[in-house]
Each structure stands twice: as structure tokens, then as C-alpha cells.
Amino acid sequence: MWFTIGILVGALILGLIWLMKRHNFSLTWYEWLIGAVGLLMLLFTIQNYFGSLAEVEPKAANMFLLVIGLPGIILLALSWQLAARRAKKA
């Protein structure tokens, strides 16, 4: 499972960099940082969600989705919005 997730994440990052070069666009350091923290939180959530389900702890799994997964998604959306608004302004 983690091999597949690693390939998907690598392909997404490679696609993002390819699109940025193609459209002559760059991200600021804090957009990269916010996006990386959000992605790490999301991957941490996925790992712990499936680990908790494997140990037959559905309440702990759902709490991980809420406590760690939701802020990770919010950080990814924030990074995207910062970049989109800066691109729209330019």
C-alpha cells in the first residue's frame, strides 16, 4: 500500500512542478511549507486510520480523521488558495 501511495505522491509532485514550469509560475517558500505540512499530516492520517482499523479501533480511526486529517486538508486548501489568489493578482 505504501509503495503505491509513494508513487502517487511522487507523480503528483512531479506533475505540479511540470505544470509550474510549463505555465511559468512559481510558489513562494511559505506556500511550499504549508503544502508540505498539510501533505505530511494527510499521509500520517491515512497510516494511522488504517492501522487503527486493523486493530479494530474504529473510534480511534475516526478521531484521527477528524483531529489530524481535517487540519491537513485545510492546510492543503490554504496553500492552493494562496497560490491561486497570487496568480490571479498578477
C-alpha positions in Angstrom: 0.0 0.0 0.0 2.7 2.5 0.9 4.6 1.8 -2.3 1.5 2.8 -4.3 1.0 5.9 -2.1 4.6 6.9 -2.6 4.4 6.5 -6.3 1.1 8.6 -6.4 2.6 11.4 -4.2 5.8 11.4 -6.3 3.8 11.6 -9.5 1.6 14.4 -8.1 4.6 16.5 -7.1 6.3 15.8 -10.4 3.1 16.9 -12.2 2.9 20.0 -10.1 6.5 21.0 -10.9 6.0 20.2 -14.6 2.8 22.4 -14.8 4.6 25.2 -12.9 7.4 25.3 -15.4 5.1 25.0 -18.3 3.0 28.0 -17.2 6.0 29.9 -15.9 4.6 30.0 -12.4 6.4 29.7 -9.0 5.3 29.1 -5.4 6.7 31.1 -2.5 8.5 29.3 0.3 5.6 29.5 2.7 3.2 28.0 0.1 5.6 25.1 -0.3 5.9 24.8 3.5 2.1 24.9 4.2 1.5 22.4 1.4 4.2 20.0 2.7 2.9 20.1 6.3 -0.6 19.5 5.0 0.5 16.6 2.9 2.5 15.1 5.7 -0.5 15.4 8.1 -2.7 13.7 5.5 -0.3 10.8 5.0 0.1 10.5 8.8 -3.7 10.3 9.0 -4.0 7.6 6.3 -1.4 5.5 8.0 -3.0 5.8 11.5 -6.5 5.4 10.1 -5.8 2.0 8.5 -3.6 1.0 11.5 -6.5 1.7 13.9 -9.0 -0.1 11.8 -6.6 -3.1 11.6 -6.5 -3.2 15.4 -10.3 -3.0 15.5 -10.4 0.5 17.0 -12.9 2.3 14.7 -13.5 5.2 17.2 -9.7 6.0 17.3 -9.6 5.8 13.5 -12.5 8.2 13.1 -10.9 10.6 15.6 -7.7 10.6 13.6 -9.7 11.6 10.6 -11.2 14.5 12.4 -8.3 15.7 14.5 -5.3 15.3 12.1 -6.9 14.7 8.7 -9.2 17.7 8.7 -6.4 20.2 9.5 -4.2 18.6 6.9 -6.9 19.1 4.2 -7.4 22.7 5.4 -3.7 23.4 5.1 -3.6 22.0 1.6 -6.6 24.1 0.6 -5.0 27.2 2.2 -1.8 26.6 0.2 -3.8 26.2 -3.0 -5.8 29.4 -2.4 -2.7 31.4 -1.6 -1.2 30.4 -4.9 -4.4 30.9 -6.9 -5.0 34.4 -5.5 -1.4 35.4 -6.1 -1.6 34.1 -9.7 -4.9 35.9 -10.3 -3.5 39.2 -9.0 -0.5 39.0 -11.3 
